[in-house]
Amino acid sequence: MKHRPNRHALALTTAAGAAMVLALTGVAAVPAQADDQPVITLQQTAPVAVSPATLAGVSKTALPYLSFTTTAKSLNTSATLTIDVTQLSAIADVTFSGNCTVVQHVASCGESFYYDDLTGVGTISAETQITVKAKAGAPAGSSAGYTITGSADNAAIVGGQGTVEIGGPAYDLTQPTNLTGLAVGSAVNEPVRFTNIGDRAADGTQVLLWASPGIGFAQRYANCEYSTDGGPMVEEMALCTIPGQVLPGERAALAPAVRLNVESTAYSTYLDSMIAPAGDPGIEQSASGHQWTQGAGGQLTLKVLTPGTANGAPSGVVSLPERGTHGNYRITSLQAANTADFSVTGASATAAQGDTVTLDFTMTNNGPATVFYRSGDIVGPVDVQLPPGTSPVGSSANCRQQGGGYYCSNQSIVSTAGSVTHFSLTVRVDQVIPGAQGSVAMDWSPAGQPAFDTNPSDDTATLTVN
């Protein structure tokens, strides 16, 4: 899932009052280059915040993240990034990774961009790392920028700018309760609670929720947007914006709690939650790239559980990076009482000695549940043993040779209810053996027959040649 995507641990976020500080991340002009010279462009660098004091659960440092894009299909160049932190050094101490040398707050950092095939690659990470720590006495709410330029042997570098803020809010999200044995057709409530453990208030709150296959949002709020284009591991997403100041130390909860429908396809389902100050670039990055539809119900609000304390610092948008067990992203497991019957079909063919023949067979998730292995395991691989007297010639792309047989799978960690996966093997008949039988079988190893499949009788079938 995308869900996380997204460098949540670094909380690359932005602050209020900076006109969405992202505006400071302007892009430099493209240097002159030959027509066939590739261009390597610094992605917009998200603002970061760093605490001027030691706060429990908040990191003492922040790390701006540098990454690049290019339209080139391949790169073969050494490069130098020049990072000028003269302005930033007035409020923060800045250190660089070992590939950099620094003279009077200007770092020269060596990079190597060598890639043979960049087709479909979204971003290219940089070796250069920047670490920022607030100077003693730096006032909360102050900010400063830095600039990045670059040059390369065989490419043009397009740089940009970044911003660092002193202090900020930090939403520490309480782990919601995991639930088991949920009845299909029921609805459940999941409280979403958090505490602002930062040193600045936030003037609004955003929460981003991901519902995995088998659960759906029971309510549609007018201050929320909803999307269904999150991919096979996400059934629905919700992005809600809630007005109202959240002071340092304040503990609050979404009101009402998130209500979820346990659908007919539910089995191992999950609710992913991310919460941050409204406008936080981390949550905005996680929500980008989707099509959203506005809800039309009532208003989702915040209920104050423990009041916070104003401290005179201006409100912020850029979240402080959290550490240890603290964070603004949580995953909740919601296990439904449901089943999914997997079955396989076999095949038969007749061929003379020396001939080749193709055997077509299938694996089906007969439902009613969709099975989602969040661990990353493949759902429902199939073990195939060839009939005696035959030898392998080829197979469909979703099968590969393993030992004396084949391993076939749908190559996915999600198997939707009703889905049919088609496989094929081509074999040569080396010896005609009447009624020679191989097998197709669900491969449930190493854990054995899963609890969701209560009908093992259709988990095997035969492959017959002659």
C-alpha positions as CSV (number, residue, x, y, z in Angstrom):
1,M,0.0,0.0,0.0
2,K,0.9,3.3,-0.7
3,H,0.4,3.7,2.2
4,R,3.3,4.6,3.5
5,P,4.5,5.1,2.0
6,N,6.1,8.3,2.3
7,R,9.0,9.0,4.8
8,H,6.5,9.3,7.6
9,A,9.2,8.8,10.2
10,L,11.0,11.9,8.9
11,A,7.7,14.0,9.0
12,L,8.9,16.1,6.1
13,T,6.3,18.8,6.7
14,T,5.7,22.5,6.4
15,A,4.6,25.4,8.6
16,A,1.9,28.0,8.8
17,G,2.6,31.6,8.0
18,A,5.2,30.7,5.4
19,A,2.7,31.0,2.5
20,M,2.9,27.2,2.4
21,V,6.7,27.5,2.7
22,L,6.7,25.2,-0.3
23,A,6.7,28.4,-2.3
24,L,10.3,28.9,-1.3
25,T,11.3,25.7,-3.0
26,G,11.6,27.4,-6.4
27,V,13.4,25.8,-9.3
28,A,16.5,27.3,-10.8
29,A,16.8,28.0,-14.5
30,V,18.0,25.1,-16.6
31,P,21.6,25.6,-17.5
32,A,22.6,25.7,-21.2
33,Q,23.2,22.3,-22.6
34,A,23.7,20.3,-25.7
35,D,20.5,19.1,-27.4
36,D,21.3,15.5,-26.5
37,Q,22.5,16.2,-22.9
38,P,20.3,14.7,-20.2
39,V,18.8,17.0,-17.5
40,I,18.8,15.9,-13.9
41,T,16.2,18.0,-11.9
42,L,16.1,18.3,-8.1
43,Q,12.6,17.5,-6.9
44,Q,10.9,20.2,-4.8
45,T,12.5,19.9,-1.4
46,A,9.9,19.7,1.4
47,P,10.4,22.1,4.3
48,V,11.4,20.6,7.6
49,A,11.2,21.7,11.2
50,V,13.5,21.1,14.1
51,S,12.9,21.7,17.8
52,P,14.9,24.3,19.6
53,A,14.7,22.3,22.8
54,T,14.7,18.7,23.9
55,L,11.2,17.4,23.7
56,A,10.1,13.9,24.6
57,G,9.4,11.9,21.5
58,V,10.8,14.5,19.1
59,S,14.1,14.2,17.3
60,K,16.8,16.8,17.9
61,T,17.7,16.9,14.2
62,A,15.9,17.0,10.9
63,L,17.0,15.7,7.5
64,P,15.8,17.4,4.3
65,Y,15.4,14.7,1.7
66,L,17.1,15.2,-1.7
67,S,15.9,13.3,-4.8
68,F,16.0,13.9,-8.5
69,T,14.0,13.2,-11.7
70,T,15.2,12.9,-15.2
71,T,13.6,12.2,-18.6
72,A,16.8,10.4,-19.8
73,K,16.6,6.6,-20.2
74,S,20.2,6.3,-18.9
75,L,22.7,8.4,-17.1
76,N,26.5,8.1,-17.0
77,T,27.9,11.1,-15.2
78,S,29.7,12.3,-12.1
79,A,28.2,15.5,-10.6
80,T,28.9,18.0,-7.9
81,L,26.1,19.5,-5.8
82,T,26.7,22.9,-4.2
83,I,24.6,23.6,-1.2
84,D,24.7,27.1,0.3
85,V,23.5,27.2,3.9
86,T,24.8,30.7,4.8
87,Q,21.4,32.0,5.6
88,L,20.3,28.8,7.4
89,S,23.5,28.9,9.6
90,A,22.1,31.8,11.5
91,I,19.5,29.7,13.2
92,A,20.8,26.1,12.8
93,D,23.9,24.0,12.8
94,V,24.2,22.1,9.5
95,T,26.3,19.0,8.9
96,F,26.7,17.0,5.7
97,S,27.5,13.4,4.7
98,G,31.0,12.3,4.0
99,N,30.9,13.0,0.3
100,C,30.9,16.7,1.0
101,T,33.5,19.3,1.8
102,V,32.4,22.6,3.5
103,V,34.0,26.0,3.2
104,Q,32.3,29.0,4.9
105,H,28.8,27.4,5.0
106,V,29.0,26.2,1.4
107,A,29.2,22.5,0.8
108,S,30.5,20.8,-2.4
109,C,29.2,17.2,-2.6
110,G,30.2,14.6,-5.1
111,E,27.5,12.5,-6.7
112,S,27.5,9.7,-9.2
113,F,24.6,9.1,-11.5
114,Y,25.1,5.8,-13.3
115,Y,21.9,4.0,-14.5
116,D,21.4,1.8,-17.5
117,D,17.6,1.6,-17.6
118,L,15.5,4.4,-16.1
119,T,12.2,3.5,-17.9
120,G,9.4,4.0,-15.4
121,V,11.7,5.1,-12.6
122,G,10.0,7.9,-10.6
123,T,12.9,9.4,-8.6
124,I,16.6,9.0,-8.1
125,S,17.9,9.3,-4.6
126,A,21.0,11.4,-3.8
127,E,24.0,10.2,-1.8
128,T,24.2,13.7,-0.2
129,Q,22.6,14.0,3.2
130,I,21.9,17.2,5.2
131,T,21.4,17.1,8.9
132,V,20.0,20.2,10.7
133,K,20.0,21.0,14.4
134,A,18.6,24.2,15.9
135,K,21.0,26.6,17.5
136,A,20.6,27.4,21.2
137,G,18.3,30.4,21.5
138,A,16.9,30.2,18.0
139,P,13.3,31.6,18.4
140,A,10.4,29.3,17.7
141,G,8.7,30.2,14.5
142,S,11.9,31.6,12.8
143,S,12.8,30.2,9.4
144,A,15.7,30.3,6.9
145,G,16.5,28.9,3.5
146,Y,19.3,27.2,1.7
147,T,20.0,26.8,-2.1
148,I,21.1,23.9,-4.1
149,T,22.9,24.1,-7.5
150,G,24.9,21.6,-9.4
151,S,27.1,20.7,-12.3
152,A,27.9,17.4,-14.1
153,D,30.3,16.0,-16.6
154,N,27.7,14.8,-19.1
155,A,24.4,16.3,-17.9
156,A,22.7,19.5,-16.8
157,I,21.7,19.9,-13.1
158,V,18.6,21.9,-12.2
159,G,18.7,22.9,-8.6
160,G,16.3,24.5,-6.2
161,Q,15.8,25.9,-2.7
162,G,14.6,24.5,0.7
163,T,13.5,25.9,4.0
164,V,14.0,25.0,7.7
165,E,11.8,26.2,10.5
166,I,12.5,26.3,14.2
167,G,9.9,24.5,16.3
168,G,6.6,23.1,15.2
169,P,3.6,20.9,16.1
170,A,4.1,17.1,16.3
171,Y,1.0,14.9,16.3
172,D,1.7,11.7,18.1
173,L,-1.0,9.2,17.1
174,T,-2.2,6.6,19.6
175,Q,-2.2,3.1,18.3
176,P,-5.9,2.2,17.7
177,T,-7.1,-1.2,19.0
178,N,-6.7,-4.2,16.8
179,L,-10.0,-6.2,16.5
180,T,-10.7,-9.9,15.6
181,G,-13.7,-12.1,14.9
182,L,-15.6,-9.3,13.2
183,A,-18.9,-10.4,11.8
184,V,-19.5,-9.9,8.1
185,G,-22.2,-7.3,7.6
186,S,-21.4,-5.5,10.9
187,A,-20.0,-2.0,11.5
188,V,-17.2,-1.1,13.9
189,N,-15.9,2.1,15.4
190,E,-12.2,2.8,15.5
191,P,-11.2,5.8,17.7
192,V,-8.4,8.0,16.3
193,R,-6.6,9.9,19.1
194,F,-3.5,12.0,19.1
195,T,-1.4,14.4,21.2
196,N,0.5,17.5,20.0
197,I,3.9,16.7,21.6
198,G,5.5,19.7,19.7
199,D,6.3,23.2,20.9
200,R,4.0,25.1,18.6
201,A,0.2,25.0,18.0
202,A,-1.4,24.0,14.7
203,D,-4.4,26.0,13.3
204,G,-6.0,23.0,11.7
205,T,-5.8,19.2,11.4
206,Q,-5.8,16.8,8.5
207,V,-6.3,13.0,8.8
208,L,-5.6,10.6,5.9
209,L,-7.2,7.1,6.2
210,W,-6.7,4.0,4.0
211,A,-9.2,1.2,4.2
212,S,-7.9,-2.1,2.8
213,P,-10.1,-4.6,0.7
214,G,-13.0,-5.8,2.7
215,I,-13.8,-2.7,4.7
216,G,-15.4,0.7,3.7
217,F,-16.2,4.0,5.3
218,A,-19.8,3.9,6.7
219,Q,-20.1,7.8,6.7
220,R,-19.3,10.5,4.2
221,Y,-18.5,13.8,5.9
222,A,-18.7,17.2,4.1
223,N,-15.2,18.2,5.3
224,C,-13.7,15.0,3.9
225,E,-12.8,13.8,0.4
226,Y,-12.9,10.2,-0.8
227,S,-10.9,8.2,-3.4
228,T,-11.1,4.7,-4.7
229,D,-8.0,4.8,-6.9
230,G,-5.5,3.6,-4.3
231,G,-4.6,0.4,-6.0
232,P,-5.4,-3.3,-5.2
233,M,-4.3,-3.0,-1.6
234,V,-6.6,-0.1,-0.8
235,E,-10.4,-0.2,-1.2
236,E,-11.0,3.4,-0.3
237,M,-9.1,6.5,1.1
238,A,-10.5,9.5,3.0
239,L,-8.8,12.9,3.5
240,C,-10.4,15.1,6.1
241,T,-9.6,18.7,7.0
242,I,-10.8,19.8,10.5
243,P,-10.5,23.5,11.5
244,G,-9.5,24.6,15.0
245,Q,-6.3,25.3,16.9
246,V,-4.5,22.4,18.6
247,L,-2.2,23.7,21.3
248,P,1.0,22.1,22.5
249,G,0.2,19.3,25.0
250,E,-3.4,19.0,23.8
251,R,-4.8,15.5,23.4
252,A,-7.7,15.1,21.1
253,A,-9.8,12.6,19.2
254,L,-11.7,12.5,15.9
255,A,-15.4,12.9,16.7
256,P,-17.2,10.7,16.0
257,A,-14.8,7.7,15.8
258,V,-14.1,6.3,12.3
259,R,-17.0,3.9,11.5
260,L,-16.2,1.1,9.1
261,N,-18.5,-1.5,7.4
262,V,-17.2,-5.1,7.5
263,E,-18.1,-6.2,3.9
264,S,-18.8,-9.6,2.5
265,T,-15.2,-9.8,1.1
266,A,-13.5,-8.9,4.5
267,Y,-10.9,-11.2,6.0
268,S,-7.5,-9.8,7.0
269,T,-8.3,-6.1,6.7
270,Y,-6.5,-2.9,7.9
271,L,-7.1,0.7,8.6
272,D,-4.1,2.9,8.1
273,S,-4.2,6.3,9.7
274,M,-2.0,9.4,9.3
275,I,-2.7,12.7,11.1
276,A,-0.9,16.0,10.9
277,P,-1.4,19.8,11.0
278,A,-3.5,21.0,8.0
279,G,-1.2,21.8,5.1
280,D,1.6,19.5,6.3
281,P,3.7,18.6,3.1
282,G,4.1,15.0,4.3
283,I,0.4,14.3,4.4
284,E,-0.1,16.3,1.2
285,Q,2.5,14.2,-0.5
286,S,0.7,11.0,0.7
287,A,-2.6,12.3,-0.7
288,S,-1.3,13.5,-4.0
289,G,-1.9,11.7,-7.3
290,H,-5.4,10.6,-6.5
291,Q,-8.9,11.7,-7.7
292,W,-11.0,12.9,-4.8
293,T,-14.8,13.3,-4.4
294,Q,-16.2,15.6,-1.7
295,G,-18.4,14.0,1.0
296,A,-21.9,15.3,1.6
297,G,-22.7,14.4,5.2
298,G,-22.2,16.2,8.5
299,Q,-18.9,17.5,9.9
300,L,-16.0,15.5,11.3
301,T,-14.7,17.4,14.3
302,L,-12.1,17.1,17.1
303,K,-13.0,16.4,20.7
304,V,-10.5,17.8,23.2
305,L,-9.6,15.1,25.7
306,T,-6.9,17.0,27.6
307,P,-6.4,20.8,27.0
308,G,-3.1,22.1,25.9
309,T,-1.2,25.2,26.9
310,A,-0.5,28.2,24.8
311,N,3.2,29.3,24.9
312,G,3.4,32.5,22.8
313,A,5.0,30.8,19.8
314,P,3.3,31.3,16.4
315,S,1.3,28.4,15.1
316,G,3.1,26.1,12.7
317,V,2.4,23.7,9.8
318,V,5.7,21.9,9.5
319,S,5.7,18.9,11.8
320,L,8.7,18.1,13.9
321,P,10.2,14.7,13.2
322,E,9.2,12.2,15.9
323,R,11.3,9.4,17.2
324,G,11.1,6.1,19.1
325,T,7.6,4.8,19.5
326,H,6.1,8.2,18.7
327,G,4.7,8.9,15.2
328,N,1.8,10.2,13.2
329,Y,1.2,7.0,11.2
330,R,-0.4,3.8,12.6
331,I,-1.8,0.5,11.1
332,T,-4.8,-1.2,12.7
333,S,-5.6,-4.8,12.1
334,L,-9.3,-5.7,11.7
335,Q,-9.8,-9.5,11.3
336,A,-13.1,-10.7,10.1
337,A,-14.7,-14.1,10.7
338,N,-14.9,-15.2,7.0
339,T,-13.7,-17.8,4.6
340,A,-12.2,-18.0,1.1
341,D,-12.3,-21.3,-0.8
342,F,-9.3,-21.7,-3.2
343,S,-9.5,-24.3,-5.9
344,V,-7.5,-25.5,-8.9
345,T,-8.3,-27.2,-12.1
346,G,-6.2,-29.7,-14.0
347,A,-5.9,-30.5,-17.7
348,S,-5.5,-33.5,-20.0
349,A,-4.0,-34.0,-23.5
350,T,-3.0,-36.7,-25.9
351,A,0.2,-36.6,-27.9
352,A,2.6,-39.0,-29.7
353,Q,6.2,-39.6,-28.6
354,G,8.4,-36.6,-29.5
355,D,5.4,-34.2,-29.8
356,T,4.8,-31.2,-27.6
357,V,1.5,-30.4,-25.9
358,T,0.3,-27.4,-23.8
359,L,-1.6,-28.0,-20.6
360,D,-3.9,-25.1,-19.4
361,F,-5.1,-25.0,-15.8
362,T,-6.3,-22.4,-13.3
363,M,-6.4,-21.3,-9.7
364,T,-9.6,-19.6,-8.4
365,N,-10.5,-17.7,-5.3
366,N,-14.1,-18.7,-4.9
367,G,-14.6,-16.3,-2.1
368,P,-16.5,-14.9,-0.4
369,A,-13.4,-13.2,1.1
370,T,-10.6,-11.3,-0.5
371,V,-7.3,-12.4,0.9
372,F,-4.6,-9.8,1.6
373,Y,-1.2,-10.8,2.8
374,R,0.2,-7.6,4.1
375,S,3.4,-9.4,5.1
376,G,4.3,-9.5,1.4
377,D,3.8,-13.2,0.9
378,I,2.3,-14.3,-2.4
379,V,-1.4,-15.5,-2.0
380,G,-2.1,-19.0,-3.1
381,P,1.0,-20.3,-5.0
382,V,0.5,-23.5,-6.9
383,D,2.9,-26.5,-7.0
384,V,2.9,-28.4,-10.3
385,Q,4.4,-31.8,-10.9
386,L,4.7,-33.1,-14.5
387,P,3.3,-36.4,-15.7
388,P,5.9,-39.1,-16.0
389,G,7.3,-39.6,-19.5
390,T,7.2,-35.8,-20.1
391,S,9.8,-33.0,-19.9
392,P,9.3,-29.3,-19.7
393,V,9.5,-27.1,-22.8
394,G,8.0,-23.8,-21.6
395,S,5.4,-22.1,-19.5
396,S,3.3,-19.0,-19.0
397,A,5.1,-16.0,-17.5
398,N,3.5,-16.6,-14.1
399,C,5.1,-20.0,-13.7
400,R,8.8,-20.9,-13.1
401,Q,10.7,-24.1,-12.8
402,Q,11.3,-25.3,-9.3
403,G,13.0,-28.7,-8.6
404,G,11.4,-31.3,-10.9
405,G,8.2,-29.3,-11.3
406,Y,6.9,-25.8,-11.5
407,Y,5.9,-23.0,-9.1
408,C,3.0,-20.9,-10.4
409,S,1.3,-17.9,-8.7
410,N,-0.8,-14.8,-9.4
411,Q,2.3,-12.9,-8.3
412,S,0.2,-10.7,-5.9
413,I,-0.2,-10.2,-2.2
414,V,-3.9,-9.7,-2.9
415,S,-6.4,-12.3,-4.2
416,T,-9.8,-10.8,-4.8
417,A,-13.0,-12.9,-4.3
418,G,-13.9,-14.4,-7.7
419,S,-10.5,-14.0,-9.3
420,V,-9.3,-16.7,-11.7
421,T,-5.6,-17.0,-12.5
422,H,-4.7,-18.9,-15.7
423,F,-1.5,-20.9,-16.1
424,S,-0.1,-23.0,-18.9
425,L,2.8,-25.5,-19.3
426,T,4.2,-26.9,-22.5
427,V,5.7,-30.3,-22.2
428,R,7.4,-32.8,-24.6
429,V,6.3,-36.4,-24.6
430,D,9.5,-38.4,-24.3
431,Q,7.7,-41.7,-23.6
432,V,4.1,-42.6,-24.2
433,I,2.7,-43.8,-20.8
434,P,-1.1,-44.4,-20.9
435,G,-2.8,-42.4,-18.2
436,A,0.4,-40.7,-17.0
437,Q,-0.6,-38.3,-14.3
438,G,1.0,-35.2,-12.8
439,S,-0.6,-32.8,-10.3
440,V,-1.6,-29.3,-9.6
441,A,-1.9,-28.4,-5.9
442,M,-2.3,-25.4,-3.7
443,D,1.0,-24.8,-2.0
444,W,0.1,-23.7,1.6
445,S,3.6,-24.3,3.0
446,P,5.1,-23.7,5.4
447,A,2.2,-22.8,7.6
448,G,-0.1,-25.5,6.2
449,Q,-3.8,-25.2,5.4
450,P,-4.9,-21.6,6.1
451,A,-7.8,-21.0,8.4
452,F,-9.8,-19.2,5.7
453,D,-9.9,-22.2,3.4
454,T,-12.1,-24.8,5.1
455,N,-12.6,-26.9,1.9
456,P,-9.3,-28.7,1.0
457,S,-11.1,-31.2,-1.3
458,D,-10.7,-28.9,-4.3
459,D,-7.1,-27.9,-3.6
460,T,-5.6,-30.6,-5.9
461,A,-6.2,-31.7,-9.5
462,T,-4.5,-33.9,-12.1
463,L,-2.5,-33.2,-15.2
464,T,-3.0,-36.2,-17.5
465,V,-1.1,-36.9,-20.7
466,N,-2.2,-39.9,-22.8
